[in-house]
């Protein structure tokens, strides 16, 4: 029998009856014990197919962080083959549940002809030799598909050349089979047999790609290489990192951005058992960028002692320019901003004159609250600044090179002196692209002269985030006699990400409005798009889908309102508004190009799969929305009902056109995850702040969608041989407006604010 105590697990001491020993057991160990031990109901009841018996037969795909040292043939930094024929594939992107450690290596393996079951995945450290490593912006496949293919094709051509030399034949007489080269006469040589000779071959500058009909893995349901590690708890996340002799730290930061330490009474903190030292961090300056936020750190023998010591600190803070800020006042300021003309970023025709001559004028202001990232694993990092001036960092980071450079800058060393080891990420959503927590760990290690792990609590995470900005969006349309818009005005106000990196940025710029405003795909003769003033009072950062959340919601919800005002079917109205098939090449400074045929294709597919137009019970409605972002097209059809002011989502149909699909399983899961993410934004809570400080502190005040609330979700992937688009982010923007349309149909009440409050 086991009991729980805050310090660990209490278990009987068998040699001294009646006495108990307190063991320092991590939550991970406890969950693994309860999941896979005698009491396996906790986790295995969820994963009904994951019994201990079949888990034993499930290949262990998790690979430790490593290198290519044992591979004799290394044609590039991503591929290695040893004499046994084992293939080592380096993944330079960060794994946070999106399956990138399966998808990227599978592209390389497919191109080189490797047997997927003989491939071992190694995680790249942060270094420029791997090219861009930022795992954000849904760019891993859409920007680098051909780069991964080239890495594999290079290895394939060198293996073919090695076989040709071995057989004294021309490479044209050789072909690539699975994990071996085959001669026209039937002879074969395996990868291991060819590795040494291949290493002497010239590296081709432009290797040819294999045709699509030879792909074995791309476009299929690729098995996740780390699935067993995830399910059994053996995967190493940042919070799991252990370094011999390491200490633990927690930091008390100013509740108001810009607040500096005025005085500290640390006597009570030093009296906490396990506390080693109290360290004041240098306060950050503006713009904040990726600096550590500053404050007072408690360094201790364990995380619990660090947290208790931090709680015991008595700190007074100097005044900040943001002391009087509140979320309510910020919303009122943005409302005032969009009521007046802003900076015009695109204009066609005469919007004001067309509005005056319209049969009907519809206007609305839409709001979205400030949002946190709230990954399940809060920020954390372990750093070890050594006596020789070098530094190692272990962190769940989406941007290891950015972390490397930021740590080097904070320590005053050359980036080559810093090594960043990338662990698994327990969620990211853009938060872990900002390495401030890595900088904190490095500075505290330098101060302590030992390895230090910094762990953020959930309250730290929610109160000191790089937030998704709140926004106000003013929309006005003049409708003609047929109900179609003859004019369209859109004003957008939000504190932009640029304010985090430059002082004096007081509102969105023209590029910020290319996320669904100035590149809106509708055929309207008279349009004007304006950027309006907004002041940042917190660090602002990119969150999954970024400004497309603001604009996808306001634009699609407004179109549904226009259809309602015109007495038209929402889907038909939307499709007619998009107009004829065309490529909108004139609105983008560089690719991507919005193809309206593809946008209409996903809208029709989602509607058809949802049974659009079928009779629904009283109080039920169906809404639809489509959006283009990150080079992909996504549409949602949502069936929802409203009873006593409470919204229930019954079914979501999501159609996605992401061009060439690499991993069908991961595309499907990303769209399902986007549904949960989008419904959380739509139905739950935003960040609240008063007197300059964020008051939202945990999942009691920032609630997440629960399993019981998650609707039946169907994902429909469009067939395409066009270049790959993004997947991780594009599924979010259409969800909330599709739900808004369903509520409008069910109740006649427009939805203009997220989160939705009908009572």
C-alpha positions in Angstrom: 0.0 0.0 0.0 1.3 3.4 -0.9 0.4 6.8 0.5 1.2 10.2 -0.9 2.9 13.2 0.8 3.9 16.5 -0.7 7.6 15.6 -0.4 7.3 12.3 -2.2 5.9 8.8 -1.7 5.6 7.2 1.7 6.1 3.5 1.7 6.6 0.9 4.5 10.2 0.1 5.6 10.2 -3.6 5.7 13.1 -3.9 8.1 11.5 -1.7 10.7 7.8 -2.6 11.1 5.6 0.3 11.8 8.0 3.0 10.5 7.8 4.9 7.3 10.4 6.2 4.9 9.9 9.3 2.8 11.2 8.7 -0.7 11.9 11.6 -3.2 9.8 10.2 -6.1 9.0 12.3 -9.1 5.5 12.6 -10.5 6.8 10.8 -13.6 7.9 7.8 -11.6 4.6 7.8 -9.7 2.6 7.9 -12.9 4.7 5.2 -14.5 4.2 3.0 -11.4 0.5 3.5 -11.3 0.1 3.1 -15.1 2.1 0.0 -15.7 2.1 -1.6 -12.3 -0.8 -3.5 -10.6 -3.0 -0.4 -10.6 -2.9 0.1 -14.4 -6.4 1.4 -14.7 -5.2 5.0 -14.5 -3.6 5.3 -17.9 -4.3 2.0 -19.6 -7.9 2.6 -19.3 -7.4 5.5 -21.7 -5.1 3.6 -24.0 -7.3 0.5 -24.2 -4.9 -1.2 -26.7 -1.8 -0.6 -24.6 -1.7 -3.6 -22.3 1.6 -4.6 -20.7 1.7 -7.6 -23.0 1.4 -5.8 -26.3 3.6 -2.9 -25.1 6.4 -5.5 -24.7 6.1 -6.2 -28.4 5.9 -2.6 -29.4 9.3 -1.5 -30.8 11.1 0.9 -28.5 11.6 3.8 -30.9 13.0 6.4 -28.5 16.6 7.3 -29.2 18.9 9.1 -26.8 20.5 12.4 -27.8 23.6 11.3 -29.7 25.9 11.8 -32.7 27.0 10.1 -35.9 30.4 9.1 -34.5 29.8 5.4 -35.0 28.8 5.9 -38.7 31.6 5.5 -41.2 29.6 6.9 -44.0 28.4 10.5 -43.4 27.5 12.3 -46.6 26.0 15.2 -44.7 25.0 16.3 -41.2 21.7 14.5 -41.4 22.7 11.0 -42.5 25.1 8.3 -41.3 25.5 4.6 -42.0 27.7 2.1 -40.2 29.2 -1.2 -41.4 26.3 -3.1 -39.8 23.9 -1.3 -42.1 22.3 0.8 -39.3 21.1 4.1 -40.6 21.3 7.2 -38.3 19.1 10.1 -39.2 19.4 13.4 -37.5 16.3 15.4 -36.8 17.1 19.1 -36.4 13.5 20.1 -35.5 12.0 19.9 -32.0 9.5 17.3 -31.1 6.5 18.6 -29.1 3.8 16.1 -30.0 3.5 17.0 -33.7 5.5 13.9 -34.8 8.3 15.8 -36.5 10.9 13.2 -35.3 9.0 10.7 -37.4 8.0 12.8 -40.4 11.3 14.5 -41.2 13.5 11.4 -40.9 10.9 9.4 -43.0 11.4 11.9 -45.9 15.1 11.3 -45.8 14.7 7.6 -45.5 12.3 7.5 -48.3 14.6 9.4 -50.6 17.6 7.3 -49.8 15.8 3.9 -50.0 16.4 3.0 -46.3 14.3 0.4 -44.4 12.4 2.5 -41.8 12.8 -0.3 -39.3 16.6 0.0 -39.5 16.7 3.7 -39.0 17.7 5.3 -35.7 16.7 8.9 -34.9 19.2 11.3 -33.3 18.3 14.8 -32.1 20.5 17.6 -33.3 22.0 20.0 -30.9 21.6 23.7 -31.6 24.1 24.7 -34.3 24.1 26.6 -37.6 25.5 23.6 -39.4 22.0 22.1 -39.4 20.4 25.1 -41.1 17.3 26.7 -39.7 16.2 24.8 -36.6 13.3 27.0 -35.5 10.3 24.7 -35.1 7.6 27.3 -35.5 5.5 28.9 -38.2 4.5 25.5 -39.5 7.7 25.6 -41.6 9.5 22.3 -41.0 7.9 20.6 -44.0 6.7 23.5 -46.1 10.0 25.3 -46.2 12.4 22.3 -46.0 10.8 19.4 -47.8 13.3 19.5 -50.6 16.2 20.0 -48.1 15.3 16.7 -46.4 14.9 15.0 -49.8 18.3 16.3 -50.9 19.9 14.9 -47.7 18.5 11.4 -48.6 19.1 11.7 -52.3 22.8 12.5 -51.7 23.3 9.4 -49.7 21.4 7.3 -52.3 23.5 8.5 -55.2 26.7 7.9 -53.3 25.6 4.4 -52.4 24.8 3.7 -56.0 28.2 5.0 -57.1 29.9 2.8 -54.5 28.1 -0.3 -55.8 28.9 0.6 -59.4 32.6 0.9 -58.5 32.5 -2.4 -56.5 31.0 -4.2 -59.5 33.0 -2.3 -62.1 29.8 -1.3 -63.8 28.1 2.0 -64.6 25.7 3.5 -62.0 23.0 3.2 -64.6 23.2 -0.5 -64.2 22.3 -0.2 -60.5 19.1 0.6 -58.8 18.0 1.2 -55.2 15.9 -1.4 -53.5 15.0 -1.4 -49.8 18.2 -0.9 -47.9 20.3 -2.4 -50.7 21.6 -1.6 -54.1 20.6 -4.1 -56.8 22.4 -4.8 -60.1 20.5 -5.5 -63.3 21.7 -9.1 -63.1 20.2 -9.6 -59.7 23.3 -9.1 -57.5 22.8 -7.0 -54.3 24.9 -5.1 -51.8 23.5 -3.9 -48.5 24.0 -0.5 -47.1 26.5 -1.8 -44.5 28.5 -3.4 -47.2 28.7 -0.2 -49.2 29.3 2.2 -46.3 33.1 2.3 -46.4 33.3 2.7 -50.2 30.4 5.2 -50.3 32.4 7.4 -47.9 35.1 7.8 -50.6 32.6 8.9 -53.3 32.2 12.5 -54.5 29.3 14.3 -52.9 26.8 15.2 -55.7 25.9 18.9 -55.8 22.4 18.4 -57.2 21.2 14.8 -56.7 18.1 13.7 -58.5 14.9 13.1 -56.5 13.0 9.8 -56.7 9.6 10.0 -58.5 6.5 10.0 -56.4 5.5 6.5 -57.4 8.6 5.2 -55.6 7.8 6.7 -52.3 7.2 4.1 -49.6 6.6 6.3 -46.5 5.7 9.8 -47.7 1.9 10.2 -47.9 1.2 7.3 -45.5 0.4 6.7 -41.9 4.0 6.9 -40.6 4.4 5.1 -37.2 5.5 7.5 -34.5 9.1 6.6 -33.5 8.6 7.8 -30.0 5.1 6.5 -29.3 6.2 3.8 -26.8 8.4 6.2 -24.9 5.5 8.7 -24.6 3.0 6.1 -23.5 5.3 4.4 -21.0 6.8 7.5 -19.6 10.4 6.8 -20.6 10.7 9.9 -22.9 13.0 12.6 -21.5 11.4 16.0 -21.3 13.1 19.1 -20.0 11.8 18.6 -16.5 13.3 15.0 -16.5 16.9 16.1 -17.1 19.3 15.1 -14.4 22.9 16.2 -14.2 25.3 15.1 -11.5 25.6 17.6 -8.8 22.9 19.9 -10.1 20.9 22.4 -8.0 17.4 23.6 -8.5 16.0 27.1 -8.8 12.8 29.1 -8.7 12.5 32.8 -9.4 10.3 35.5 -7.9 9.6 37.9 -10.7 8.0 41.3 -10.7 4.2 41.0 -11.0 4.2 44.0 -13.3 6.3 44.2 -16.4 9.3 46.5 -15.9 9.1 46.3 -12.1 12.6 46.3 -10.5 13.6 45.0 -7.1 13.6 47.7 -4.5 14.5 45.6 -1.5 14.6 42.0 -0.4 14.1 40.3 3.0 15.4 36.8 2.4 15.7 35.6 6.0 12.7 33.4 6.0 13.7 31.9 2.6 17.2 31.1 3.9 15.6 29.2 6.8 13.8 26.8 4.5 15.3 23.4 4.6 17.3 22.7 1.5 17.8 26.3 0.4 21.4 26.9 -0.6 21.5 30.5 -1.8 19.5 33.6 -2.8 20.6 35.3 -6.0 19.4 38.6 -7.5 19.2 38.6 -11.3 19.9 41.7 -13.3 16.6 43.3 -14.3 15.7 43.2 -18.0 15.6 46.4 -20.1 13.2 47.4 -22.8 12.6 46.1 -25.3 12.5 42.7 -23.5 13.3 40.4 -26.4 14.6 37.1 -25.0 16.2 38.5 -21.8 15.7 36.9 -18.5 12.9 38.9 -16.7 15.1 39.4 -13.6 13.9 39.2 -10.0 15.2 37.1 -7.1 16.1 33.4 -7.4 16.2 30.8 -4.8 18.7 28.0 -5.4 18.1 24.8 -3.4 18.7 21.1 -3.2 15.3 20.3 -4.9 12.5 22.0 -6.7 10.2 21.8 -3.7 12.6 23.6 -1.5 13.2 26.2 -4.2 9.5 26.9 -4.5 9.0 27.1 -0.7 12.0 29.4 -0.4 10.7 31.6 -3.2 7.3 31.8 -1.5 9.0 33.0 1.7 10.8 35.9 0.1 9.7 39.3 1.0 10.3 41.6 -2.1 9.2 45.1 -2.7 9.2 46.4 -6.2 9.9 49.8 -7.8 7.2 51.5 -9.8 6.7 50.6 -13.4 5.2 52.4 -16.3 2.7 49.5 -16.5 1.5 49.7 -12.9 -2.0 51.0 -13.8 -2.7 48.7 -16.7 -5.7 46.4 -16.8 -7.2 44.1 -19.4 -10.5 46.0 -19.2 -8.8 49.4 -19.8 -6.8 48.0 -22.7 -9.9 46.7 -24.4 -11.6 50.1 -24.0 -8.5 51.8 -25.5 -8.6 49.5 -28.5 -12.3 50.0 -29.0 -11.7 53.7 -29.1 -8.8 53.2 -31.5 -10.9 51.3 -34.1 -13.7 53.8 -33.9 -11.4 56.3 -35.6 -9.5 56.0 -38.9 -6.2 54.2 -38.7 -3.3 53.8 -41.1 -4.5 52.6 -44.4 -2.5 49.5 -45.6 -4.6 48.7 -48.7 -7.4 50.4 -50.5 -9.4 49.9 -53.7 -12.4 52.0 -54.9 -14.3 54.4 -52.7 -15.5 52.6 -49.6 -17.2 55.6 -48.0 -19.1 56.6 -51.0 -20.2 53.0 -51.7 -21.4 52.6 -48.1 -23.5 55.8 -48.4 -25.2 54.4 -51.4 -25.8 50.9 -50.0 -29.2 49.4 -49.4 -28.2 48.2 -45.9 -25.1 48.8 -43.7 -23.9 46.2 -41.2 -21.2 47.0 -38.7 -19.7 45.1 -35.8 -16.7 45.1 -33.5 -15.0 41.8 -32.6 -12.8 41.1 -29.6 -10.4 38.4 -28.6 -9.0 38.3 -25.1 -5.3 38.1 -24.3 -4.2 34.4 -24.5 -1.4 32.4 -22.9 0.3 29.4 -24.4 -0.3 27.1 -21.4 1.7 24.1 -22.5 1.4 21.1 -20.3 5.1 21.3 -19.5 5.9 24.8 -18.2 9.1 26.4 -19.2 12.2 24.9 -17.7 15.9 24.5 -18.5 19.1 23.0 -17.0 22.4 24.8 -17.6 25.9 24.0 -16.6 28.5 26.8 -16.9 31.8 25.0 -16.5 35.1 26.3 -15.1 36.6 26.5 -18.7 33.9 29.0 -19.7 31.9 26.5 -21.8 28.2 26.0 -21.1 25.8 23.1 -21.7 22.1 23.6 -21.8 19.4 21.0 -21.7 16.0 22.4 -22.6 12.6 21.8 -24.2 13.2 24.5 -26.8 11.7 25.2 -30.2 14.6 27.3 -31.2 17.9 25.8 -30.1 20.1 28.2 -32.1 18.2 31.2 -30.7 18.7 29.7 -27.2 22.4 29.2 -28.0 22.9 32.8 -29.1 20.9 34.2 -26.2 22.8 32.2 -23.6 26.1 33.2 -25.2 25.1 36.8 -25.1 24.0 36.7 -21.5 27.2 35.0 -20.4 29.5 37.1 -22.6 31.0 34.1 -24.4 31.3 33.0 -28.0 28.3 30.9 -29.3 30.7 28.1 -30.0 31.2 27.8 -26.3 27.5 26.9 -25.8 25.9 23.6 -26.5 22.1 23.3 -26.4 20.7 19.8 -26.1 17.1 19.6 -27.2 14.8 17.4 -25.1 11.2 16.5 -25.9 8.8 19.3 -25.4 5.6 18.9 -23.4 3.8 21.2 -25.7 5.1 24.5 -27.1 2.7 26.5 -29.3 5.3 29.1 -29.8 6.2 29.8 -26.1 9.3 27.7 -26.2 10.7 29.6 -29.2 11.6 32.3 -26.7 14.6 31.1 -24.6 14.4 33.5 -21.6 14.1 30.5 -19.3 17.4 29.1 -20.8 19.1 32.4 -20.1 17.9 32.3 -16.5 19.3 28.8 -16.0 22.7 29.8 -17.5 23.0 32.9 -15.3 22.1 31.0 -12.2 24.6 28.2 -13.0 27.3 30.8 -13.5 26.4 32.3 -10.1 26.2 29.0 -8.3 29.3 27.4 -9.9 27.2 24.2 -10.5 24.6 22.9 -12.9 21.2 24.5 -12.2 17.7 23.6 -13.3 15.2 26.4 -13.4 11.6 25.3 -13.2 8.6 27.6 -13.8 5.4 26.8 -11.9 2.0 27.0 -13.6 1.5 30.4 -12.0 4.9 31.6 -13.4 3.9 30.3 -16.8 0.5 32.0 -16.9 1.6 35.3 -15.3 4.9 35.9 -17.2 4.2 34.6 -20.7 4.8 36.1 -24.1 1.1 36.5 -24.6 -1.0 36.3 -27.7 -2.2 39.9 -27.9 -5.8 41.0 -27.2 -7.5 42.6 -30.2 -10.4 44.7 -31.4 -11.6 44.4 -35.0 -14.1 46.9 -36.4 -15.9 45.7 -39.5 -18.4 47.7 -41.7 -20.0 46.5 -44.9 -22.5 48.1 -47.2 -24.9 45.6 -48.9 -26.6 46.1 -52.2 -30.1 45.2 -53.1 -29.1 41.6 -53.7 -27.5 41.3 -50.3 -23.9 41.2 -51.6 -21.3 43.6 -50.2 -20.6 46.7 -52.2 -18.2 48.1 -49.6 -15.9 46.6 -46.9 -14.0 48.4 -44.2 -11.8 46.5 -41.7 -9.8 48.2 -38.9 -7.5 46.0 -36.8 -6.0 47.0 -33.4 -3.7 44.9 -31.3 -0.3 45.3 -29.6 2.0 43.5 -32.0 4.9 41.1 -31.5 7.2 43.8 -32.8 6.8 45.6 -29.5 8.7 42.8 -27.8 11.8 43.5 -30.0 11.6 47.3 -30.6 10.6 50.2 -28.5 7.9 52.6 -29.7 5.9 50.0 -31.7 2.3 51.0 -31.0 0.1 48.9 -33.3 0.1 46.4 -36.1 2.0 47.1 -39.3 1.1 46.3 -42.9 2.8 42.9 -42.8 0.8 42.0 -39.7 -2.4 42.5 -41.6 -1.4 40.0 -44.2 -2.8 37.4 -41.8 -6.3 37.5 -43.1 -7.1 41.2 -43.4 -5.5 42.9 -46.5 -5.3 39.5 -48.2 -8.9 38.6 -47.7 -10.1 36.6 -50.7 -13.5 38.2 -51.4 -14.6 39.9 -54.6 -15.6 43.4 -53.4 -15.0 46.5 -55.5 -14.6 49.0 -52.6 -12.4 48.0 -49.8 -10.2 49.6 -47.2 -8.0 48.0 -44.5 -6.6 50.0 -41.6 -4.1 49.3 -38.8 -5.0 51.1 -35.6 -3.0 52.0 -32.5 -2.6 49.6 -29.5 -0.1 49.7 -26.6 1.6 46.6 -25.3 1.7 46.2 -21.5 3.1 42.7 -21.5 5.6 40.7 -23.6 3.8 39.8 -26.8 4.8 36.6 -28.7 3.7 34.3 -31.5 1.1 31.7 -30.5 -0.2 28.9 -32.7 -1.5 30.7 -35.8 -0.6 34.1 -34.5 -2.7 37.0 -35.9 -4.7 34.6 -38.1 -6.7 33.9 -34.9 -7.8 37.6 -34.7 -8.6 38.0 -38.4 -9.9 34.5 -39.2 -12.5 35.0 -36.5 -13.6 38.5 -37.3 -13.7 38.1 -41.0 -15.5 34.8 -41.1 -17.9 35.7 -38.3 -18.7 39.0 -40.1 -19.5 37.1 -43.3 -21.9 34.9 -41.4 -23.6 38.0 -40.1 -23.8 39.4 -43.6 -25.4 36.2 -44.9 -27.9 36.3 -41.9 -28.7 39.9 -42.6 -29.3 39.1 -46.3 -31.4 36.1 -45.5 -28.9 33.8 -47.4 -27.4 30.4 -46.7 -24.1 31.0 -45.0 -22.1 28.5 -47.1 -23.5 29.7 -50.4 -23.0 33.3 -49.4 -19.3 32.6 -48.5 -18.6 30.8 -51.7 -20.1 33.5 -53.8 -18.2 36.1 -51.9 -14.9 34.3 -52.7 -15.9 34.5 -56.4 -14.2 32.9 -59.4 -11.2 30.7 -59.3 -8.0 32.7 -59.4 -4.6 33.0 -57.9 -4.2 36.2 -55.8 -0.6 37.1 -56.8 -0.8 40.8 -56.3 -1.3 40.9 -52.5 1.8 39.1 -51.3 5.3 40.4 -51.2 6.5 36.8 -51.8 4.9 33.4 -51.9 2.6 31.9 -50.8 -0.1 32.7 -53.3 -3.7 32.4 -52.3 -5.6 30.1 -54.7 -9.3 30.6 -54.3 -10.2 27.3 -55.9 -8.4 25.5 -53.2 -10.1 27.6 -50.5 -13.5 26.9 -51.9 -12.6 23.2 -52.2 -12.1 22.8 -48.5 -15.2 24.8 -47.7 -17.3 22.5 -49.9 -15.7 19.4 -48.6 -16.3 20.3 -44.9 -19.9 21.2 -45.7 -20.6 18.0 -47.6 -19.0 15.8 -45.0 -21.0 17.6 -42.2 -24.3 17.2 -44.1 -24.7 20.9 -44.7 -28.4 21.9 -45.1 -29.9 19.0 -43.2 -32.8 19.8 -40.8 -31.6 20.4 -37.3 -33.5 20.3 -34.0 -34.6 23.6 -32.4 -31.8 25.3 -30.7 -29.2 23.7 -33.0 -27.2 25.3 -35.7 -24.4 24.7 -38.2 -21.7 27.2 -39.1 -18.9 27.2 -41.6 -15.6 29.1 -42.1 -12.5 28.8 -44.2 -9.1 30.4 -43.9 -5.8 30.4 -45.7 -2.6 30.5 -43.6 0.9 29.1 -43.7 0.4 28.0 -47.3 -2.5 25.7 -46.4 -6.3 25.9 -46.7 -8.6 24.7 -43.8 -12.3 24.8 -43.4 -14.5 23.8 -40.4 -18.1 23.0 -40.3 -19.4 23.0 -36.8 -22.7 21.6 -35.4 -23.6 23.1 -32.0 -26.5 23.8 -29.8 -27.4 26.4 -27.2 -29.5 25.6 -24.2 -30.0 28.0 -21.2 -27.1 30.0 -22.5 -24.7 27.0 -22.6 -23.0 26.0 -25.8 -22.5 22.4 -26.7 -20.5 21.4 -29.7 -21.7 18.1 -31.2 -19.6 17.6 -34.2 -16.7 19.2 -36.1 -15.8 18.4 -39.7 -12.4 19.8 -40.8 -11.2 19.8 -44.4 -7.5 20.5 -45.0 -5.6 21.1 -48.2 -1.9 21.2 -47.2 -0.5 20.2 -50.6 1.7 17.1 -50.6 0.8 15.3 -47.4 3.8 13.7 -45.7 2.3 12.0 -42.7 -1.4 11.4 -42.7 -1.6 10.3 -39.1 0.1 13.5 -37.9 -1.9 15.8 -40.2 -5.1 14.2 -38.7 -3.9 14.6 -35.2 -2.8 18.2 -35.7 -6.3 19.1 -37.0 -7.9 17.3 -34.0 -5.6 19.1 -31.7 -6.4 22.4 -33.4 -10.1 21.7 -32.7 -9.4 21.3 -29.0 -7.1 24.4 -29.1 -9.6 26.5 -31.0 -12.6 25.5 -28.8 -10.6 26.3 -25.7 -10.0 29.8 -27.1 -13.7 30.1 -28.0 -15.4 28.7 -24.9 -13.1 29.0 -21.9 -11.1 31.9 -20.5 -8.7 34.7 -21.4 -5.9 36.2 -19.4 -7.1 38.9 -16.9 -5.0 41.6 -15.3 -5.6 44.4 -12.9 -3.2 47.1 -11.4 -0.6 46.1 -13.9 -0.4 42.4 -12.8 -1.9 39.3 -14.4 -4.3 37.7 -12.0 -5.0 34.5 -13.9 -2.8 31.9 -12.2 -3.7 28.3 -12.9 -6.2 26.1 -14.6 -9.0 27.1 -12.3 -9.0 30.5 -13.9 -7.6 29.6 -17.3 -9.7 26.5 -18.1 -9.0 24.1 -20.9 -11.5 22.1 -22.9 -12.1 18.7 -21.2 -12.4 15.3 -22.8 -16.2 15.3 -22.0 -16.6 18.6 -23.9 -14.6 17.5 -26.9 -16.9 16.9 -29.9 -16.9 14.1 -32.4 -14.2 15.3 -34.9 -13.7 14.2 -38.5 -10.7 15.3 -40.5 -10.7 15.2 -44.3 -7.4 15.5 -46.1 -7.5 16.7 -49.7 -5.4 14.8 -52.2 -2.8 17.0 -53.8 0.6 16.8 -55.4 1.3 20.5 -55.0 4.1 21.8 -52.6 3.5 21.1 -49.0 2.0 23.7 -46.8 1.9 24.0 -43.0 -0.1 21.8 -40.7 0.5 22.7 -37.1 -1.0 26.1 -37.1 -3.6 26.5 -40.0 -6.3 24.3 -38.2 -6.9 26.9 -35.5 -8.4 30.1 -37.3 -11.6 28.8 -38.8 -12.8 26.9 -35.8 -14.1 29.7 -33.6 -15.9 31.6 -36.4 -17.6 28.4 -37.6 -18.8 27.9 -34.0 -20.0 31.5 -34.0 -21.9 30.9 -37.2 -23.6 27.8 -35.7 -24.7 29.9 -32.6 -26.0 32.6 -34.9 -28.1 30.1 -36.8 -29.3 28.4 -33.6 -30.2 31.6 -31.7 -30.1 34.6 -34.1 -27.5 36.1 -31.7 -24.2 37.1 -33.2 -21.0 36.1 -31.5 -18.5 39.0 -31.4 -16.1 38.2 -28.5 -13.9 35.3 -27.6 -14.2 33.7 -25.2 -18.0 33.4 -25.9 -20.3 34.4 -23.1 -24.0 34.1 -23.9 -25.4 34.6 -20.4 
